[in-house]
């Protein structure tokens, strides 16, 4: 969109500053650092790291002590259950991949939060712009009421014109009060995502529409998104788990060493060693392997479904953003420049007695509605961009 068009749109819609200026980038960074919504994702990542440490842990040593009146008089020994060769490494690798998946899920949660924060930021921009539009409409309504009063006092207009002008001015007052309430509500919603007090005044300063990235670029970046990486990690973790389950069906060794005392008073001691093998019966005990194989199949299905649905969402979101940007440019270039002209012309024509009151009312209402539509069109662009970023899973307005 041409720079002059963007400047014209922002000038006509307006954003009155209140509170400390808040840029979009600052809002997104604050949300990422302080939003309560990320606590659960960080907790899941911590749990995955804990499971990884569990997988690295060896089975504990077993100490046994025995004694009696016959031989052996007393026995002291240790036993240790050893992992099947390759099984422990596979379990550790699966846990590491699960941790990686949890990290990517946390990054995906950050992408969702980024989308929510962008929507909340521009919801506040929209609410403030609508309030500014209502302020402008109220000022015009007051001018119109003053003109109707003057014309009525000079006998150039009937009392009906004066009554209609008063009603229009009072309605503009009510609309402004409603939209000021909407500003407070939008401020509280954004403050929640930023971890701030809901009563704190926020003044968003960024309202320019984003650039339209190419669809190929979006698809390429989405292929490396946290969600895609998490699904890939899930598949790799399921493969490692299945490999460990298969290895664990091999004989599991337990080695032991003990000292035994025999003879009168237990004066003779002997060192003994032992090896136990835990065997899986053929055809039985395959439950863990079957479950791991099913989990792997499920991980593949989720990865494939996520990839296909993400591509569909990206294409649809990109099309919506392109349409929204095109519509916004039409407002900025072709529609809004003429709105202010028609307002002034209609008001001057009524003051001069060249047009009836009904024509002025219609012109002012159309101008107000058109400004509202332009503000909604600007918000639709930002919403479409947020949806595109959410589908891609990565920021699209940063290098």
C-alpha positions in Angstrom: 0.0 0.0 0.0 1.4 3.5 -0.8 2.7 5.4 2.1 0.5 8.4 1.4 -2.6 6.1 1.5 -1.6 4.7 4.9 -1.0 8.2 6.3 -4.3 9.4 5.0 -6.1 6.5 6.5 -4.5 7.0 9.9 -5.2 10.7 9.8 -8.8 10.3 9.0 -9.4 7.5 11.6 -7.1 9.0 14.3 -5.7 7.5 17.4 -5.6 9.8 20.5 -2.7 9.1 22.8 -3.4 8.2 26.4 -0.8 6.7 28.8 2.7 5.7 27.8 3.1 4.9 24.1 3.1 1.1 23.4 4.5 -0.2 20.2 3.4 -3.5 18.8 6.9 -5.0 19.2 7.0 -4.0 22.8 3.6 -5.5 23.4 4.5 -8.8 21.8 7.8 -9.0 23.8 5.9 -8.3 27.0 3.3 -10.9 26.3 5.9 -13.5 25.7 7.8 -12.7 28.9 4.9 -12.1 31.3 1.7 -13.6 30.0 0.1 -16.2 32.4 -0.9 -18.4 29.5 2.7 -19.7 28.9 3.1 -21.1 32.4 1.4 -24.4 31.5 3.6 -24.9 28.5 6.7 -24.2 30.5 5.5 -26.6 33.1 5.1 -29.3 30.5 8.6 -28.7 29.3 9.9 -29.0 32.9 8.1 -32.3 33.3 9.6 -33.6 30.1 13.1 -32.7 31.4 12.3 -34.6 34.6 11.3 -37.7 32.6 14.5 -37.4 30.7 16.5 -37.6 34.0 14.4 -40.6 35.0 15.3 -42.4 31.8 19.0 -41.8 32.5 18.8 -43.3 36.0 20.1 -46.9 36.5 18.2 -49.5 38.6 19.3 -49.2 42.2 21.7 -51.7 43.9 20.0 -54.3 46.1 21.8 -55.1 49.4 20.9 -58.3 51.2 22.0 -59.6 54.6 21.1 -63.0 56.1 22.0 -65.2 59.0 21.0 -68.4 60.8 22.0 -71.2 63.0 23.1 -73.5 60.2 25.5 -73.0 57.3 25.9 -70.4 55.9 26.0 -68.7 59.2 25.7 -65.3 57.6 25.5 -63.8 54.1 26.1 -60.3 52.8 25.8 -59.4 49.1 24.8 -57.0 46.4 22.7 -57.5 43.2 22.4 -55.2 40.2 19.8 -55.4 37.4 21.5 -54.4 34.2 19.8 -52.9 31.2 19.5 -54.8 28.0 22.2 -53.7 25.5 20.8 -50.8 23.5 17.5 -50.6 25.4 18.6 -47.9 27.9 20.1 -45.8 25.1 16.9 -46.0 23.2 14.8 -45.0 26.3 17.1 -42.0 26.9 17.0 -41.0 23.3 13.2 -41.2 23.3 13.1 -39.0 26.5 15.4 -36.5 24.8 13.1 -36.3 21.8 10.1 -35.9 24.1 11.8 -33.0 25.7 12.5 -31.5 22.3 8.9 -31.9 21.4 7.9 -30.2 24.7 10.2 -27.3 23.8 8.6 -27.0 20.4 5.2 -27.1 21.9 6.2 -24.3 24.2 7.4 -22.3 21.2 4.1 -23.1 19.5 2.3 -21.7 22.5 4.3 -18.6 22.2 3.2 -18.3 18.6 -0.5 -18.7 19.7 0.1 -16.0 22.4 1.7 -13.8 19.7 -1.4 -14.1 17.6 -3.7 -13.4 20.6 -1.5 -10.4 21.6 -1.6 -8.9 18.1 -5.4 -9.3 18.0 -5.8 -7.7 21.4 -3.4 -4.8 20.4 -5.3 -4.0 17.3 -8.6 -4.5 19.0 -7.6 -1.6 21.2 -6.4 0.4 18.2 -9.8 -0.2 16.6 -11.7 0.7 19.7 -9.7 4.0 20.0 -10.2 4.8 16.4 -13.9 4.2 16.7 -14.0 6.5 19.7 -12.2 9.1 17.7 -14.7 8.7 14.8 -17.5 9.1 17.3 -15.9 12.3 18.7 -15.7 13.6 15.2 -19.3 12.7 14.5 -20.4 14.4 17.7 -18.5 17.6 16.7 -20.3 17.6 13.4 -23.6 16.9 15.1 -23.1 19.9 17.3 -22.3 22.1 14.3 -25.4 20.8 12.6 -27.5 21.5 15.7 -26.1 25.1 15.8 -27.0 25.6 12.2 -30.5 24.2 12.7 -30.9 26.5 15.7 -29.8 29.6 13.7 -32.0 28.7 10.8 -35.0 28.1 13.0 -34.5 31.4 14.9 -34.5 33.2 11.6 -37.5 31.4 10.3 -35.6 29.6 7.5 -36.1 26.1 8.9 -39.1 24.4 10.7 -38.9 23.3 14.3 -38.8 19.7 13.1 -35.2 20.4 11.8 -34.2 21.6 15.2 -35.7 18.6 16.9 -34.0 16.2 14.5 -30.7 18.0 15.0 -31.0 17.6 18.8 -31.8 13.9 18.5 -28.8 13.4 16.2 -26.5 15.2 18.6 -27.8 13.2 21.6 -27.4 10.0 19.7 -23.8 10.9 18.9 -23.2 11.6 22.6 -24.5 8.1 23.6 -22.5 6.4 20.8 -19.3 8.1 22.1 -20.0 7.0 25.7 -20.5 3.4 24.4 -17.2 3.4 22.4 -15.3 4.9 25.3 -16.5 1.9 27.3 -15.2 -0.4 24.5 -11.8 1.3 24.8 -11.7 0.5 28.5 -12.7 -3.2 27.9 -10.1 -3.6 25.1 -7.4 -2.0 27.3 -8.1 -4.5 30.1 -8.0 -7.4 27.7 -4.6 -6.4 26.3 -3.3 -5.6 29.8 -4.1 -9.2 30.9 -2.0 -10.6 28.1 0.8 -8.2 29.0 0.7 -9.1 32.7 -0.2 -5.5 33.6 -3.0 -4.1 35.8 -6.3 -3.9 33.9 -6.7 -0.3 34.9 -3.4 0.8 33.4 -3.7 3.3 30.5 -2.3 1.9 27.3 -1.6 3.9 24.2 -0.9 1.7 21.1 1.0 3.7 18.4 1.3 1.2 15.6 -1.6 1.0 13.1 0.1 0.6 9.7 -1.1 -2.5 7.8 1.5 -5.3 7.4 3.0 -6.2 4.1 1.7 -9.2 2.2 4.3 -12.0 2.2 4.4 -14.4 -0.8 2.6 -17.7 -0.3 5.8 -19.6 -1.2 7.7 -17.8 1.6 4.9 -18.5 4.1 4.8 -22.2 3.2 8.6 -22.6 3.4 8.7 -20.9 6.8 5.8 -22.9 8.1 7.6 -26.2 7.2 10.1 -25.2 9.9 7.6 -24.1 12.5 7.6 -25.3 16.1 4.4 -27.3 15.5 6.0 -29.2 12.6 9.2 -29.8 14.6 7.1 -31.0 17.6 5.3 -33.6 15.4 8.6 -34.8 13.9 10.0 -35.1 17.4 6.9 -37.1 18.4 7.5 -39.5 15.6 11.2 -39.9 16.4 10.4 -40.5 20.1 7.8 -43.1 19.2 10.3 -44.9 17.0 12.9 -44.9 19.8 10.4 -46.2 22.3 9.4 -49.0 20.0 13.1 -49.9 19.5 13.6 -49.9 23.3 10.5 -52.1 23.8 11.7 -54.6 21.4 15.2 -54.7 23.0 13.7 -55.2 26.4 12.2 -58.5 25.3 15.7 -59.9 25.3 16.9 -61.7 28.4 17.4 -59.1 31.2 20.5 -59.9 33.3 20.8 -59.4 37.0 24.3 -59.9 38.5 25.2 -60.4 42.1 28.1 -60.9 44.4 28.0 -62.1 48.0 30.2 -63.2 51.0 29.1 -66.3 52.9 30.4 -67.6 56.2 30.3 -71.3 57.1 31.6 -73.6 59.8 31.9 -73.2 63.6 31.4 -69.6 64.4 31.3 -68.7 60.7 35.1 -68.7 60.6 35.2 -69.8 56.9 34.2 -67.2 54.3 33.5 -67.7 50.7 33.0 -65.3 47.8 30.1 -66.2 45.5 28.8 -64.7 42.2 25.4 -65.0 40.5 23.8 -64.3 37.2 20.0 -64.3 36.8 18.2 -63.9 33.4 14.7 -62.5 33.2 13.2 -64.3 30.1 10.1 -63.3 28.2 7.9 -66.3 27.2 7.5 -66.7 23.5 4.2 -65.2 22.3 3.6 -63.6 25.7 4.5 -60.3 27.3 4.3 -58.4 24.0 1.9 -55.7 25.3 4.6 -53.0 25.6 5.8 -53.7 22.1 2.2 -53.6 20.7 1.5 -50.4 22.5 4.7 -48.7 21.3 3.9 -49.7 17.7 0.4 -48.3 18.0 1.9 -45.0 19.4 4.2 -44.8 16.5 1.4 -45.2 14.0 -0.6 -42.5 15.9 2.4 -40.1 15.8 2.7 -40.6 12.0 -1.0 -40.0 11.6 -0.9 -36.8 13.7 2.1 -35.5 11.8 0.4 -36.1 8.4 -2.9 -34.6 9.5 -1.2 -31.6 10.9 0.9 -31.0 7.8 -2.1 -31.2 5.5 -4.4 -29.1 7.6 -1.7 -26.5 8.2 -1.2 -26.1 4.4 -4.9 -25.6 3.9 -5.1 -23.0 6.7 -2.1 -21.2 5.2 -3.5 -21.0 1.7 -6.9 -19.8 3.1 -5.4 -17.3 5.5 -3.1 -15.9 2.8 -6.1 -15.4 0.5 -8.0 -13.6 3.2 -5.1 -11.3 4.0 -4.6 -10.4 0.3 -8.4 -9.6 0.0 -8.4 -7.6 3.2 -5.3 -5.5 2.1 -6.9 -4.8 -1.3 -10.1 -3.7 0.4 -8.3 -1.4 2.8 -6.4 0.2 0.0 -9.7 1.0 -1.8 -10.9 2.8 1.3 -7.6 4.7 1.7 -7.3 5.7 -2.0 -10.8 6.0 -3.3 -13.4 6.3 -0.5 -12.1 8.1 2.5 -10.7 11.1 0.7 -14.2 12.0 -0.5 -16.0 11.3 2.8 -14.8 14.5 4.5 -15.6 16.5 1.4 -19.2 15.3 1.3 -19.6 16.1 5.0 -18.5 19.7 4.6 -20.4 20.2 1.4 -23.6 18.8 3.0 -23.3 21.0 6.0 -22.5 24.1 4.0 -25.4 23.4 1.7 -27.8 23.0 4.6 -26.6 26.3 6.2 -27.1 28.1 2.9 -30.6 26.7 2.6 -29.9 24.8 -0.6 -30.7 21.3 0.8 -33.2 19.9 3.3 -32.3 18.6 6.7 -32.9 15.0 5.6 -30.1 15.3 3.0 -27.7 16.5 5.7 -28.7 13.7 8.1 -28.2 11.1 5.4 -24.8 12.5 4.4 -23.5 12.6 8.0 -24.7 9.1 8.6 -23.1 7.7 5.5 -19.8 9.4 6.4 -19.9 7.9 9.9 -20.7 4.5 8.6 -18.0 4.7 6.0 -15.4 5.6 8.6 -16.5 2.7 10.7 -16.2 0.4 7.8 -12.7 1.7 7.0 -11.7 1.1 10.6 -13.2 -2.4 10.5 -11.3 -3.1 7.3 -8.0 -2.1 8.9 -8.8 -4.4 11.8 -9.7 -7.2 9.4 -6.2 -6.9 7.9 -4.5 -7.2 11.2 -6.7 -10.1 12.2 -6.0 -11.9 8.9 -2.3 -11.4 9.4 -2.6 -12.8 12.9 -4.4 -15.9 11.6 -1.7 -16.3 8.9 1.1 -16.1 11.5 -0.8 -18.6 13.8 -1.2 -21.1 10.9 2.5 -20.6 10.0 3.6 -20.9 13.6 6.4 -18.4 13.1 6.6 -14.5 13.0 6.1 -13.3 9.4 7.0 -9.6 9.9 10.4 -10.3 11.4 13.6 -11.4 9.5 
